Amino acid sequence: MQSSLLTRILTLQLVFFSFLPGTSCYTQNTRITGTVKDEITQTPIGDVNIKVNGTTRGAVTDKQGRFSLILEKIPASVTLSCIGYETVYYDIAKVSLKPLEMIMRPRVYGLKEVEIPATKFRYVFKDMDYSVLDYEIMDDNLLLLIFRYQLKRSELVLLTLAGDTISISPVPELKPRLLYNDFLGHVHYISSRGKAFQCYYNDSLKQLGFMYQTTYDSLRMMAQPFLFASAGRVYFEEYTPDGLGKNIGYYDKDHHKEYIRYFSGETTRKNLYDDFKFYSLWNSQLPETSPASVSGDDIRANILFNYKKINAPVVKLGESNMAVFNFSEDVIELMDPAGKVYRTVPISFHKDPDENLLASMISAIVPVNDWKWHGKILVDEYYRNVYAVFWKNGMAQIRKIDLETGCLTRSYDLPLPLPEKIRIYKGDAYFLYKGTGVSDKWKLARVKL
């Protein structure tokens, strides 16, 4: 049984590696052209520096925002920088016959928190008969899992980001459970029976197809330690047995395993060591039969409930950088693909001013006036922007994190209460929403950030 499970996991790993981005590329020089525009005014931007990451090549836009660039290979990653604008990173995954259009966002100076109402709001999918069970972003499109009245009447709908329908397909197996996005960006349909089907769009047939059927449990077991793929590598994380520290590493295309960073959870370990010294000193002063003595079970219970697992999520910032949000140590560590830290930024936005138990109990039953951090961060992989989500009385607010300073800059209020599954892509926030009426259906909404 164990050998069969191991064989299944290794087979799944080979499947994932065979579809690893970057395993094949164009090696000849390729010329690409395009225009850089202002996100707000849509006017061309001149004097934009465009650097091909990992090389000495680059270009500068002219007064009309136009550029011409030679790439040694594709896929490639480029960095756009210009005075008065935020630095932007783009991945060029394939050769385009049309000129590219790249967008830059004006930089906001000297602002701590600027609340911007979410006025550019619309429903991407809203139907009186159909309800949205789940959704994922797939190959620059939106894949929706919808059902009508009952789950046995379910369909998969592929939409453009603008909301235009590309394809409508029946699900490969009833009843539906959810959509699962793995660390390589592949979307899987999961049935209520626990089967997993990888989804893809067949351009020649103009419909969705399904392959690599496996079980949801096997898929999660294989994918659980992996973070993302970048530059021909698959990055992973491994926690220490006590959960207070973790390692980060990668597998290359030859399945070679390399560790690049270790987080010890130093602050938590120091507090734990101090407590052990206190318990030892206390017990040494009392007889073992004393009711006040501390047993081994007491110490283990204290560790379980009072010492949290290290909280240091890793996010991908293009093909050449990544960031570790080490909330346990109150810092952001910006790293290159080899794990070398080139900038450390202090953060404090995650700290709750009301961390005591009584305040938490009161806030659970009484409306609060302060926004509370949701505990997670969201990444716009297209623009390499990172956001934190805050909640207050059922409303959500998205705040952008400045990776240069660690401060929160812009804040966006989502206009509908109790949004579900918030995702950010290409400067838009997507989320599921259901009204309070009995006949209301789940809808997919979008807000421009």
C-alpha positions as a Markdown table, in Angstrom:
| # | Residue | x | y | z |
|---|---|---|---|---|
| 1 | Met | 0.0 | 0.0 | 0.0 |
| 2 | Gln | 2.8 | 2.4 | 0.9 |
| 3 | Ser | 4.7 | 1.5 | -2.2 |
| 4 | Ser | 1.6 | 2.1 | -4.4 |
| 5 | Leu | 1.1 | 5.5 | -2.8 |
| 6 | Leu | 4.8 | 6.5 | -3.3 |
| 7 | Thr | 4.6 | 5.4 | -7.0 |
| 8 | Arg | 1.4 | 7.6 | -7.4 |
| 9 | Ile | 3.1 | 10.6 | -5.9 |
| 10 | Leu | 6.2 | 10.2 | -8.0 |
| 11 | Thr | 4.0 | 9.9 | -11.1 |
| 12 | Leu | 2.1 | 13.0 | -10.2 |
| 13 | Gln | 5.4 | 14.9 | -9.7 |
| 14 | Leu | 6.6 | 13.8 | -13.2 |
| 15 | Val | 3.3 | 15.1 | -14.7 |
| 16 | Phe | 3.7 | 18.5 | -13.0 |
| 17 | Phe | 7.4 | 18.8 | -14.0 |
| 18 | Ser | 6.5 | 17.9 | -17.6 |
| 19 | Phe | 4.3 | 21.0 | -17.7 |
| 20 | Leu | 6.7 | 23.2 | -15.8 |
| 21 | Pro | 6.9 | 26.7 | -17.4 |
| 22 | Gly | 10.4 | 27.3 | -18.7 |
| 23 | Thr | 11.3 | 23.7 | -19.6 |
| 24 | Ser | 11.3 | 24.8 | -23.3 |
| 25 | Cys | 11.9 | 28.2 | -24.8 |
| 26 | Tyr | 13.0 | 30.0 | -27.9 |
| 27 | Thr | 16.8 | 30.5 | -27.9 |
| 28 | Gln | 17.2 | 32.7 | -30.9 |
| 29 | Asn | 17.1 | 36.5 | -30.7 |
| 30 | Thr | 13.6 | 37.9 | -31.0 |
| 31 | Arg | 12.7 | 41.5 | -31.6 |
| 32 | Ile | 9.5 | 42.7 | -29.8 |
| 33 | Thr | 7.9 | 46.1 | -30.1 |
| 34 | Gly | 5.3 | 47.9 | -28.1 |
| 35 | Thr | 4.0 | 51.0 | -26.3 |
| 36 | Val | 4.1 | 52.0 | -22.6 |
| 37 | Lys | 1.0 | 53.9 | -21.4 |
| 38 | Asp | -0.2 | 55.7 | -18.2 |
| 39 | Glu | -2.8 | 53.5 | -16.5 |
| 40 | Ile | -5.1 | 56.5 | -15.6 |
| 41 | Thr | -4.8 | 58.8 | -18.6 |
| 42 | Gln | -3.9 | 56.1 | -21.2 |
| 43 | Thr | -1.4 | 58.5 | -22.7 |
| 44 | Pro | 2.1 | 57.3 | -23.9 |
| 45 | Ile | 5.0 | 57.6 | -21.4 |
| 46 | Gly | 8.4 | 58.6 | -22.7 |
| 47 | Asp | 11.8 | 57.9 | -21.2 |
| 48 | Val | 10.8 | 54.6 | -19.6 |
| 49 | Asn | 13.7 | 52.3 | -18.9 |
| 50 | Ile | 13.0 | 48.7 | -19.9 |
| 51 | Lys | 15.5 | 46.2 | -18.6 |
| 52 | Val | 15.6 | 42.5 | -19.5 |
| 53 | Asn | 16.1 | 40.7 | -16.2 |
| 54 | Gly | 19.2 | 38.5 | -16.0 |
| 55 | Thr | 20.9 | 40.2 | -18.9 |
| 56 | Thr | 22.5 | 43.6 | -19.8 |
| 57 | Arg | 20.0 | 44.3 | -22.5 |
| 58 | Gly | 17.4 | 47.0 | -22.4 |
| 59 | Ala | 15.6 | 49.8 | -24.1 |
| 60 | Val | 14.2 | 53.3 | -23.5 |
| 61 | Thr | 10.8 | 54.5 | -24.8 |
| 62 | Asp | 10.6 | 57.5 | -27.1 |
| 63 | Lys | 8.2 | 60.5 | -26.7 |
| 64 | Gln | 5.3 | 58.4 | -28.1 |
| 65 | Gly | 6.0 | 55.7 | -25.5 |
| 66 | Arg | 7.2 | 53.3 | -28.2 |
| 67 | Phe | 10.1 | 50.8 | -27.8 |
| 68 | Ser | 11.9 | 48.0 | -29.6 |
| 69 | Leu | 13.6 | 45.3 | -27.6 |
| 70 | Ile | 15.8 | 42.3 | -28.5 |
| 71 | Leu | 15.2 | 39.2 | -26.4 |
| 72 | Glu | 17.8 | 36.4 | -26.3 |
| 73 | Lys | 15.2 | 33.8 | -25.3 |
| 74 | Ile | 11.5 | 33.5 | -24.5 |
| 75 | Pro | 10.0 | 33.3 | -21.9 |
| 76 | Ala | 11.6 | 36.4 | -20.5 |
| 77 | Ser | 11.0 | 38.9 | -17.7 |
| 78 | Val | 11.4 | 42.7 | -18.0 |
| 79 | Thr | 11.4 | 45.5 | -15.5 |
| 80 | Leu | 9.9 | 48.9 | -16.4 |
| 81 | Ser | 11.0 | 52.0 | -14.4 |
| 82 | Cys | 10.3 | 55.7 | -14.8 |
| 83 | Ile | 10.4 | 58.8 | -12.5 |
| 84 | Gly | 6.9 | 59.4 | -11.1 |
| 85 | Tyr | 5.7 | 55.9 | -11.8 |
| 86 | Glu | 5.7 | 52.6 | -9.8 |
| 87 | Thr | 8.2 | 50.0 | -11.0 |
| 88 | Val | 6.4 | 47.3 | -13.1 |
| 89 | Tyr | 7.5 | 43.8 | -13.9 |
| 90 | Tyr | 6.2 | 41.9 | -17.0 |
| 91 | Asp | 6.6 | 38.3 | -18.1 |
| 92 | Ile | 6.8 | 37.8 | -21.9 |
| 93 | Ala | 5.7 | 34.2 | -22.3 |
| 94 | Lys | 5.4 | 33.9 | -26.1 |
| 95 | Val | 6.2 | 35.7 | -29.3 |
| 96 | Ser | 3.4 | 38.1 | -30.3 |
| 97 | Leu | 2.8 | 39.3 | -33.9 |
| 98 | Lys | 1.2 | 42.5 | -32.5 |
| 99 | Pro | 2.9 | 45.3 | -30.7 |
| 100 | Leu | 2.7 | 44.9 | -26.9 |
| 101 | Glu | 1.0 | 47.4 | -24.6 |
| 102 | Met | 2.4 | 47.8 | -21.2 |
| 103 | Ile | 0.8 | 49.9 | -18.4 |
| 104 | Met | 2.4 | 51.9 | -15.6 |
| 105 | Arg | 0.7 | 53.3 | -12.5 |
| 106 | Pro | 1.6 | 56.8 | -11.2 |
| 107 | Arg | 3.4 | 56.7 | -7.9 |
| 108 | Val | 1.7 | 58.2 | -4.8 |
| 109 | Tyr | 4.1 | 60.1 | -2.6 |
| 110 | Gly | 3.8 | 60.9 | 1.1 |
| 111 | Leu | 0.6 | 59.0 | 1.7 |
| 112 | Lys | 0.1 | 56.7 | 4.7 |
| 113 | Glu | -3.4 | 55.5 | 4.1 |
| 114 | Val | -5.6 | 56.9 | 1.4 |
| 115 | Glu | -9.1 | 55.5 | 1.3 |
| 116 | Ile | -10.4 | 55.2 | -2.3 |
| 117 | Pro | -14.1 | 54.3 | -2.7 |
| 118 | Ala | -14.7 | 51.4 | -5.0 |
| 119 | Thr | -16.7 | 53.2 | -7.6 |
| 120 | Lys | -15.7 | 51.1 | -10.7 |
| 121 | Phe | -17.8 | 48.1 | -9.6 |
| 122 | Arg | -19.6 | 45.6 | -11.8 |
| 123 | Tyr | -20.9 | 42.0 | -11.8 |
| 124 | Val | -18.8 | 39.7 | -14.1 |
| 125 | Phe | -21.5 | 37.0 | -13.8 |
| 126 | Lys | -25.0 | 37.6 | -12.5 |
| 127 | Asp | -27.9 | 35.3 | -13.4 |
| 128 | Met | -31.4 | 34.9 | -12.0 |
| 129 | Asp | -31.3 | 31.1 | -12.5 |
| 130 | Tyr | -27.6 | 30.2 | -12.0 |
| 131 | Ser | -25.5 | 30.5 | -8.9 |
| 132 | Val | -21.6 | 30.6 | -8.9 |
| 133 | Leu | -20.2 | 27.8 | -6.8 |
| 134 | Asp | -16.6 | 28.6 | -7.4 |
| 135 | Tyr | -14.2 | 30.4 | -9.8 |
| 136 | Glu | -10.5 | 30.6 | -10.7 |
| 137 | Ile | -8.2 | 32.6 | -13.0 |
| 138 | Met | -7.0 | 30.3 | -15.8 |
| 139 | Asp | -4.6 | 31.4 | -18.6 |
| 140 | Asp | -5.7 | 35.1 | -18.4 |
| 141 | Asn | -9.4 | 34.1 | -18.4 |
| 142 | Leu | -12.0 | 33.4 | -15.7 |
| 143 | Leu | -13.2 | 29.8 | -15.2 |
| 144 | Leu | -16.6 | 29.7 | -13.4 |
| 145 | Leu | -18.3 | 26.6 | -11.8 |
| 146 | Ile | -22.0 | 27.4 | -11.9 |
| 147 | Phe | -25.1 | 25.4 | -11.0 |
| 148 | Arg | -28.8 | 25.8 | -11.6 |
| 149 | Tyr | -31.2 | 25.1 | -8.7 |
| 150 | Gln | -29.4 | 21.8 | -7.8 |
| 151 | Leu | -25.7 | 20.8 | -8.1 |
| 152 | Lys | -26.6 | 18.0 | -10.5 |
| 153 | Arg | -27.3 | 20.8 | -13.1 |
| 154 | Ser | -23.8 | 22.2 | -13.2 |
| 155 | Glu | -21.6 | 23.7 | -15.9 |
| 156 | Leu | -18.2 | 25.2 | -16.4 |
| 157 | Val | -18.1 | 28.6 | -18.1 |
| 158 | Leu | -14.9 | 30.1 | -19.4 |
| 159 | Leu | -15.0 | 33.9 | -19.7 |
| 160 | Thr | -12.6 | 36.6 | -20.8 |
| 161 | Leu | -11.6 | 39.1 | -18.1 |
| 162 | Ala | -14.1 | 41.5 | -19.7 |
| 163 | Gly | -16.9 | 39.0 | -19.1 |
| 164 | Asp | -17.4 | 37.7 | -22.6 |
| 165 | Thr | -18.2 | 34.0 | -22.9 |
| 166 | Ile | -15.6 | 31.8 | -24.6 |
| 167 | Ser | -16.9 | 28.4 | -23.8 |
| 168 | Ile | -19.7 | 26.5 | -21.8 |
| 169 | Ser | -19.0 | 22.9 | -21.0 |
| 170 | Pro | -20.6 | 20.2 | -18.9 |
| 171 | Val | -18.6 | 19.1 | -15.9 |
| 172 | Pro | -16.7 | 15.8 | -16.2 |
| 173 | Glu | -18.4 | 14.2 | -13.2 |
| 174 | Leu | -21.3 | 15.1 | -11.0 |
| 175 | Lys | -21.8 | 16.5 | -8.4 |
| 176 | Pro | -19.3 | 19.4 | -8.2 |
| 177 | Arg | -17.4 | 20.3 | -5.1 |
| 178 | Leu | -14.9 | 23.1 | -6.0 |
| 179 | Leu | -12.1 | 24.3 | -8.3 |
| 180 | Tyr | -8.5 | 23.9 | -7.2 |
| 181 | Asn | -5.6 | 26.0 | -8.5 |
| 182 | Asp | -2.2 | 24.2 | -8.0 |
| 183 | Phe | 1.2 | 25.8 | -7.6 |
| 184 | Leu | 1.9 | 25.7 | -11.3 |
| 185 | Gly | -1.3 | 27.7 | -12.1 |
| 186 | His | -3.2 | 24.6 | -13.4 |
| 187 | Val | -6.9 | 24.6 | -12.5 |
| 188 | His | -8.6 | 21.3 | -11.5 |
| 189 | Tyr | -12.2 | 20.4 | -11.3 |
| 190 | Ile | -13.0 | 18.5 | -8.1 |
| 191 | Ser | -16.1 | 16.4 | -7.8 |
| 192 | Ser | -18.0 | 15.5 | -4.6 |
| 193 | Arg | -16.7 | 12.0 | -5.0 |
| 194 | Gly | -13.1 | 13.3 | -4.6 |
| 195 | Lys | -11.9 | 13.0 | -8.2 |
| 196 | Ala | -9.7 | 15.7 | -9.7 |
| 197 | Phe | -9.6 | 16.6 | -13.4 |
| 198 | Gln | -7.1 | 19.1 | -14.8 |
| 199 | Cys | -8.9 | 21.7 | -17.0 |
| 200 | Tyr | -7.6 | 23.2 | -20.2 |
| 201 | Tyr | -9.1 | 25.0 | -23.2 |
| 202 | Asn | -8.9 | 23.2 | -26.6 |
| 203 | Asp | -8.6 | 26.1 | -29.0 |
| 204 | Ser | -9.3 | 24.0 | -32.1 |
| 205 | Leu | -12.5 | 22.5 | -30.6 |
| 206 | Lys | -13.4 | 25.7 | -28.9 |
| 207 | Gln | -14.3 | 23.9 | -25.7 |
| 208 | Leu | -12.9 | 22.8 | -22.3 |
| 209 | Gly | -11.0 | 19.5 | -22.0 |
| 210 | Phe | -10.0 | 17.5 | -19.0 |
| 211 | Met | -6.9 | 15.3 | -18.4 |
| 212 | Tyr | -4.8 | 13.7 | -15.7 |
| 213 | Gln | -7.6 | 12.3 | -13.7 |
| 214 | Thr | -6.5 | 11.6 | -10.1 |
| 215 | Thr | -8.0 | 12.0 | -6.6 |
| 216 | Tyr | -8.3 | 15.3 | -4.7 |
| 217 | Asp | -6.4 | 13.8 | -1.7 |
| 218 | Ser | -3.5 | 12.7 | -3.9 |
| 219 | Leu | -3.3 | 16.0 | -5.6 |
| 220 | Arg | -3.3 | 17.9 | -2.3 |
| 221 | Met | -0.7 | 15.6 | -0.8 |
| 222 | Met | 1.6 | 16.1 | -3.8 |
| 223 | Ala | 1.1 | 19.8 | -4.1 |
| 224 | Gln | 0.9 | 20.8 | -0.4 |
| 225 | Pro | 4.6 | 21.5 | 0.2 |
| 226 | Phe | 5.1 | 23.4 | -3.1 |
| 227 | Leu | 4.8 | 27.2 | -3.4 |
| 228 | Phe | 5.2 | 28.2 | -7.0 |
| 229 | Ala | 7.2 | 27.7 | -10.2 |
| 230 | Ser | 9.8 | 30.3 | -11.4 |
| 231 | Ala | 12.7 | 30.3 | -13.8 |
| 232 | Gly | 12.6 | 26.5 | -14.4 |
| 233 | Arg | 12.4 | 25.7 | -10.7 |
| 234 | Val | 9.7 | 24.6 | -8.3 |
| 235 | Tyr | 10.0 | 26.1 | -4.9 |
| 236 | Phe | 8.8 | 24.4 | -1.7 |
| 237 | Glu | 8.7 | 24.9 | 2.1 |
| 238 | Glu | 9.3 | 22.4 | 4.9 |
| 239 | Tyr | 8.3 | 23.1 | 8.5 |
| 240 | Thr | 10.5 | 21.9 | 11.4 |
| 241 | Pro | 8.9 | 19.2 | 13.6 |
| 242 | Asp | 7.9 | 21.7 | 16.3 |
| 243 | Gly | 6.4 | 24.1 | 13.6 |
| 244 | Leu | 8.4 | 27.1 | 14.9 |
| 245 | Gly | 10.8 | 27.2 | 11.9 |
| 246 | Lys | 10.8 | 26.3 | 8.3 |
| 247 | Asn | 13.1 | 25.7 | 5.3 |
| 248 | Ile | 12.6 | 27.1 | 1.8 |
| 249 | Gly | 14.2 | 25.4 | -1.2 |
| 250 | Tyr | 13.6 | 24.4 | -4.8 |
| 251 | Tyr | 13.7 | 21.5 | -7.2 |
| 252 | Asp | 15.3 | 22.1 | -10.6 |
| 253 | Lys | 14.4 | 20.4 | -13.9 |
| 254 | Asp | 16.7 | 17.5 | -13.1 |
| 255 | His | 14.8 | 17.0 | -9.8 |
| 256 | His | 17.9 | 18.2 | -7.8 |
| 257 | Lys | 16.8 | 19.5 | -4.4 |
| 258 | Glu | 18.4 | 22.6 | -3.0 |
| 259 | Tyr | 17.7 | 24.5 | 0.3 |
| 260 | Ile | 18.2 | 28.2 | 0.0 |
| 261 | Arg | 16.7 | 29.8 | 3.2 |
| 262 | Tyr | 16.0 | 28.7 | 6.8 |
| 263 | Phe | 13.7 | 30.6 | 9.2 |
| 264 | Ser | 14.3 | 29.6 | 12.8 |
| 265 | Gly | 11.5 | 31.5 | 14.5 |
| 266 | Glu | 14.1 | 33.0 | 16.8 |
| 267 | Thr | 11.7 | 35.3 | 18.8 |
| 268 | Thr | 9.3 | 32.4 | 19.5 |
| 269 | Arg | 12.1 | 30.0 | 20.4 |
| 270 | Lys | 13.6 | 32.5 | 22.8 |
| 271 | Asn | 10.3 | 33.0 | 24.6 |
| 272 | Leu | 9.9 | 29.2 | 24.7 |
| 273 | Tyr | 13.4 | 28.8 | 26.2 |
| 274 | Asp | 12.7 | 31.4 | 28.8 |
| 275 | Asp | 9.5 | 29.6 | 29.8 |
| 276 | Phe | 11.4 | 26.3 | 30.1 |
| 277 | Lys | 13.9 | 27.9 | 32.4 |
| 278 | Phe | 11.0 | 29.3 | 34.5 |
| 279 | Tyr | 9.3 | 25.9 | 34.8 |
| 280 | Ser | 12.5 | 24.2 | 35.7 |
| 281 | Leu | 13.3 | 26.7 | 38.4 |
| 282 | Trp | 9.7 | 26.6 | 39.7 |
| 283 | Asn | 9.6 | 22.8 | 39.9 |
| 284 | Ser | 13.0 | 22.6 | 41.6 |
| 285 | Gln | 11.7 | 24.6 | 44.5 |
| 286 | Leu | 8.6 | 22.3 | 45.0 |
| 287 | Pro | 8.1 | 18.7 | 45.9 |
| 288 | Glu | 7.0 | 16.6 | 42.9 |
| 289 | Thr | 3.8 | 15.8 | 44.8 |
| 290 | Ser | 2.9 | 19.4 | 45.3 |
| 291 | Pro | -0.3 | 20.6 | 43.6 |
| 292 | Ala | 1.5 | 23.6 | 42.3 |
| 293 | Ser | 4.2 | 21.7 | 40.4 |
| 294 | Val | 4.2 | 21.7 | 36.6 |
| 295 | Ser | 4.0 | 18.4 | 34.8 |
| 296 | Gly | 5.4 | 17.6 | 31.3 |
| 297 | Asp | 1.8 | 17.5 | 30.0 |
| 298 | Asp | 1.3 | 21.1 | 31.3 |
| 299 | Ile | 4.4 | 22.2 | 29.5 |
| 300 | Arg | 3.3 | 20.6 | 26.2 |
| 301 | Ala | -0.2 | 22.1 | 26.5 |
| 302 | Asn | 1.4 | 25.5 | 27.0 |
| 303 | Ile | 3.5 | 25.1 | 23.9 |
| 304 | Leu | 0.5 | 23.9 | 21.9 |
| 305 | Phe | -1.8 | 26.8 | 22.9 |
| 306 | Asn | 0.6 | 29.7 | 23.5 |
| 307 | Tyr | 3.2 | 29.3 | 20.8 |
| 308 | Lys | 2.0 | 29.8 | 17.2 |
| 309 | Lys | 3.4 | 28.1 | 14.2 |
| 310 | Ile | 5.8 | 30.3 | 12.3 |
| 311 | Asn | 3.8 | 32.7 | 10.0 |
| 312 | Ala | 6.1 | 33.5 | 7.1 |
| 313 | Pro | 4.2 | 33.2 | 3.7 |
| 314 | Val | 6.4 | 33.3 | 0.6 |
| 315 | Val | 5.1 | 35.1 | -2.5 |
| 316 | Lys | 6.4 | 35.2 | -6.1 |
| 317 | Leu | 7.3 | 38.6 | -7.6 |
| 318 | Gly | 7.9 | 37.8 | -11.2 |
| 319 | Glu | 10.5 | 35.4 | -12.5 |
| 320 | Ser | 13.4 | 37.1 | -10.7 |
| 321 | Asn | 12.3 | 37.9 | -7.2 |
| 322 | Met | 10.3 | 36.7 | -4.2 |
| 323 | Ala | 9.2 | 38.1 | -0.9 |
| 324 | Val | 8.9 | 36.4 | 2.5 |
| 325 | Phe | 6.3 | 38.1 | 4.8 |
| 326 | Asn | 7.8 | 37.0 | 8.1 |
| 327 | Phe | 5.0 | 38.2 | 10.4 |
| 328 | Ser | 6.6 | 36.2 | 13.3 |
| 329 | Glu | 9.6 | 38.5 | 13.2 |
| 330 | Asp | 7.8 | 41.7 | 11.8 |
| 331 | Val | 9.8 | 42.0 | 8.6 |
| 332 | Ile | 9.5 | 41.5 | 4.8 |
| 333 | Glu | 12.6 | 39.8 | 3.3 |
| 334 | Leu | 13.0 | 40.4 | -0.5 |
| 335 | Met | 15.1 | 37.6 | -2.1 |
| 336 | Asp | 16.4 | 36.6 | -5.4 |
| 337 | Pro | 15.8 | 33.1 | -6.9 |
| 338 | Ala | 18.9 | 31.8 | -5.1 |
| 339 | Gly | 17.6 | 32.9 | -1.7 |
| 340 | Lys | 19.9 | 35.9 | -1.3 |
| 341 | Val | 18.2 | 38.6 | 0.8 |
| 342 | Tyr | 18.8 | 42.0 | -0.9 |
| 343 | Arg | 16.4 | 44.1 | 1.2 |
| 344 | Thr | 14.8 | 43.7 | 4.7 |
| 345 | Val | 11.8 | 45.9 | 5.4 |
| 346 | Pro | 10.1 | 46.3 | 8.8 |
| 347 | Ile | 6.3 | 45.9 | 9.0 |
| 348 | Ser | 3.7 | 46.5 | 11.7 |
| 349 | Phe | 0.3 | 46.6 | 9.8 |
| 350 | His | -0.4 | 43.0 | 11.0 |
| 351 | Lys | -0.3 | 43.8 | 14.7 |
| 352 | Asp | -3.7 | 44.0 | 16.3 |
| 353 | Pro | -4.0 | 46.9 | 18.9 |
| 354 | Asp | -6.5 | 44.7 | 20.8 |
| 355 | Glu | -4.6 | 41.5 | 21.3 |
| 356 | Asn | -6.0 | 40.6 | 24.7 |
| 357 | Leu | -8.7 | 38.0 | 25.1 |
| 358 | Leu | -11.3 | 40.3 | 26.6 |
| 359 | Ala | -11.1 | 42.8 | 23.7 |
| 360 | Ser | -11.4 | 39.9 | 21.2 |
| 361 | Met | -14.5 | 38.6 | 22.9 |
| 362 | Ile | -16.1 | 42.1 | 23.0 |
| 363 | Ser | -15.3 | 42.8 | 19.3 |
| 364 | Ala | -17.0 | 39.5 | 18.4 |
| 365 | Ile | -20.4 | 40.7 | 19.6 |
| 366 | Val | -20.2 | 44.5 | 19.5 |
| 367 | Pro | -19.7 | 46.5 | 16.3 |
| 368 | Val | -16.1 | 47.8 | 16.1 |
| 369 | Asn | -14.7 | 51.0 | 14.7 |
| 370 | Asp | -11.3 | 49.7 | 13.8 |
| 371 | Trp | -10.3 | 47.6 | 10.8 |
| 372 | Lys | -8.8 | 44.2 | 11.7 |
| 373 | Trp | -6.2 | 42.5 | 9.6 |
| 374 | His | -7.7 | 39.3 | 8.0 |
| 375 | Gly | -4.5 | 37.3 | 8.5 |
| 376 | Lys | -3.7 | 36.8 | 4.8 |
| 377 | Ile | -2.1 | 38.7 | 2.0 |
| 378 | Leu | -3.1 | 38.8 | -1.7 |
| 379 | Val | -0.8 | 39.1 | -4.7 |
| 380 | Asp | -1.5 | 40.6 | -8.1 |
| 381 | Glu | 0.9 | 38.4 | -10.1 |
| 382 | Tyr | 0.6 | 40.5 | -13.2 |
| 383 | Tyr | 1.6 | 43.8 | -11.6 |
| 384 | Arg | 3.7 | 42.3 | -8.7 |
| 385 | Asn | 1.6 | 44.2 | -6.2 |
| 386 | Val | 0.9 | 42.9 | -2.7 |
| 387 | Tyr | -2.2 | 43.7 | -0.7 |
| 388 | Ala | -3.5 | 43.0 | 2.9 |
| 389 | Val | -7.2 | 42.5 | 3.6 |
| 390 | Phe | -8.9 | 44.1 | 6.6 |
| 391 | Trp | -12.4 | 43.6 | 8.0 |
| 392 | Lys | -14.9 | 45.6 | 9.9 |
| 393 | Asn | -18.5 | 44.7 | 10.7 |
| 394 | Gly | -18.7 | 42.4 | 7.7 |
| 395 | Met | -17.2 | 44.8 | 5.2 |
| 396 | Ala | -13.8 | 44.2 | 3.6 |
| 397 | Gln | -11.1 | 46.7 | 2.7 |
| 398 | Ile | -8.0 | 46.0 | 0.5 |
| 399 | Arg | -4.8 | 47.9 | 1.3 |
| 400 | Lys | -1.8 | 48.0 | -0.9 |
| 401 | Ile | 1.6 | 47.2 | 0.8 |
| 402 | Asp | 4.6 | 49.3 | -0.3 |
| 403 | Leu | 7.5 | 46.8 | -0.6 |
| 404 | Glu | 10.0 | 49.7 | -0.3 |
| 405 | Thr | 8.8 | 50.9 | 3.1 |
| 406 | Gly | 6.5 | 48.2 | 4.5 |
| 407 | Cys | 3.7 | 50.8 | 4.9 |
| 408 | Leu | 0.2 | 50.7 | 3.7 |
| 409 | Thr | -0.5 | 53.2 | 0.9 |
| 410 | Arg | -3.8 | 52.9 | -0.9 |
| 411 | Ser | -7.0 | 51.5 | 0.6 |
| 412 | Tyr | -10.0 | 50.3 | -1.4 |
| 413 | Asp | -13.4 | 49.5 | 0.2 |
| 414 | Leu | -15.3 | 46.6 | -1.4 |
| 415 | Pro | -18.9 | 47.9 | -1.8 |
| 416 | Leu | -20.7 | 44.7 | -0.8 |
| 417 | Pro | -20.8 | 43.0 | 2.7 |
| 418 | Leu | -19.4 | 39.6 | 3.4 |
| 419 | Pro | -17.4 | 39.0 | 0.2 |
| 420 | Glu | -16.1 | 35.5 | -0.4 |
| 421 | Lys | -12.8 | 34.3 | -2.1 |
| 422 | Ile | -11.2 | 37.6 | -2.9 |
| 423 | Arg | -8.6 | 37.4 | -5.7 |
| 424 | Ile | -6.6 | 40.2 | -7.4 |
| 425 | Tyr | -5.4 | 40.1 | -11.0 |
| 426 | Lys | -4.4 | 42.9 | -13.4 |
| 427 | Gly | -5.4 | 45.6 | -11.0 |
| 428 | Asp | -8.9 | 44.2 | -10.4 |
| 429 | Ala | -10.3 | 42.6 | -7.2 |
| 430 | Tyr | -12.7 | 39.7 | -7.9 |
| 431 | Phe | -15.0 | 38.2 | -5.2 |
| 432 | Leu | -18.1 | 36.1 | -4.8 |
| 433 | Tyr | -21.2 | 37.7 | -3.2 |
| 434 | Lys | -24.7 | 36.6 | -2.2 |
| 435 | Gly | -27.5 | 38.9 | -1.1 |
| 436 | Thr | -29.6 | 38.4 | 2.0 |
| 437 | Gly | -32.7 | 37.3 | 0.1 |
| 438 | Val | -33.8 | 33.7 | 0.0 |
| 439 | Ser | -33.9 | 33.7 | -3.8 |
| 440 | Asp | -30.6 | 35.5 | -4.2 |
| 441 | Lys | -27.8 | 33.7 | -6.1 |
| 442 | Trp | -24.1 | 33.7 | -5.7 |
| 443 | Lys | -22.5 | 36.2 | -8.1 |
| 444 | Leu | -19.0 | 37.0 | -9.3 |
| 445 | Ala | -18.2 | 40.7 | -8.9 |
| 446 | Arg | -15.2 | 42.8 | -9.9 |
| 447 | Val | -13.8 | 46.1 | -8.5 |
| 448 | Lys | -11.2 | 48.2 | -10.2 |
| 449 | Leu | -8.3 | 49.0 | -7.8 |
